[in-house]
Amino acid sequence: MPGEALLRALTGELGRVACNGLAEATALPQDVIEVMVGHPDRRVRMALGGNPHVDPVQRARLVADPDRVVATRTVDGKRHPDGDPRPLPDDGYARFLSHAMSAESAFGDQMLTRDDVLRSLLSSGDTPQHIYRSFVVRPEPELRLTACQWWEHLPFADRVALTLDPVRKIRGRARRGAIEVRRCLTDIDWAPTNRGSASAISRSPLTRADAERIVRGEAPPHYRYYAAGNPHLPADLVACLARDPDPRVRYAVSIRAELTEQQRAAIDYAVPPMEDLDDAIRYVPRPLAGTPDEWARSAHPGLRRIAACSGGLSAERRDALAVDPDLGVRVLTCRHQAGVAPESLLGGYRDFRGCHRRRLTWRPGFPTYGLARFAGDSDRGMRELVVRDPDAPVDVVVGLLADPERSVRAALARHPAVPVDRLLVLLDDPELGPYAARNPALPVEVMHRILDAAGVPRGR
């Protein structure tokens, strides 16, 4: 939608209605952004702050918004559809933290507390790790105290700084953290339905008696899965879990850091199917020996998947992983690595049918031209790609408006090749009208007529 029409849509009650669309708009003109930044309705400002397509520098203008809800939405908004983090500038996070730790601000009958605001930052997948580490040197004692929670992940110099902090409470918490890292886990909830001990059992030192109890199957069954990745587990117990009847447990053992290729090959593991493109928890880079390029050369598909999610991968290994025989390796490479060839991106999308598949189409380099050839494909996801082809013939586009799948019809209603007369008819279609209204080929005068009918005044 041209800037002039968008600015009209921001006025009055219609501006509130338009917020959902503005929060996902892929190309907001600068004049519209300027109006949204200073708009009196916080929902309009929230739409801008949480829009993942807007330049983070522009979004960062709202990190110190007088309304904390707007500031919070700005730091914990949706991730861009291609899955890559798009963090705010470092000074934006610094201004947000200063704002978050300032006096409380109320809205309506509610109160957004400091803890609420801080949690929004901690829960955001886009916040860089060095922002969390900066808490150690922040002037606010509450933030330095929060940093003590990440003791295991802090560099040695930061740990020392916290143990020497001028605030007694922080010094005490830091020293307890140092002790807890070395202390065996002794307070375990053995209830069969318990899921709350996952982190502790998978990371903390266990007493020999507790470790044996878990491995022998005298604990909730899922505890064996947690323990299988525990770096402190004795070698003889690791060997027991390598023969565990649960294939998930055997797989978790097979990707332990200390194992050799021969030891991994000796385990009867099964690589889990790739069901969700965003299921990266299973493949986060682990403290393995070697480098991502070495993991990429492993015979173990799980290690190659970890390499596919890692930074520092060479172009040669990236290209090899993009055509790997394991589907999980291929799609994770497409999802996480820059510079993947267009044909590999298209191949990954074609082969993967799991959740968040469409995010691959947002990856830089995903092809556009030539996609009209998939108009007759049996996979509706491939037919949907035709909307991305600027050269798709008019008859192909119009034909897909009658596709048996609603998602295909909705996608093609947004293709600019739809003839204007057909587009005007679609506006009255209860199913496709909202999608036709987003078509860039919709004449500007028609947009203004729609706004006229809604009672939105012309001019500013």
Order of alpha helices (4+ residues) and beta strands (2+ residues): alpha-alpha-alpha-alpha-alpha-alpha-alpha-alpha-beta-beta-alpha-alpha-alpha-alpha-alpha-alpha-alpha-alpha-alpha-alpha-alpha-alpha-alpha-alpha-alpha-alpha-alpha-alpha-alpha-alpha-alpha-alpha
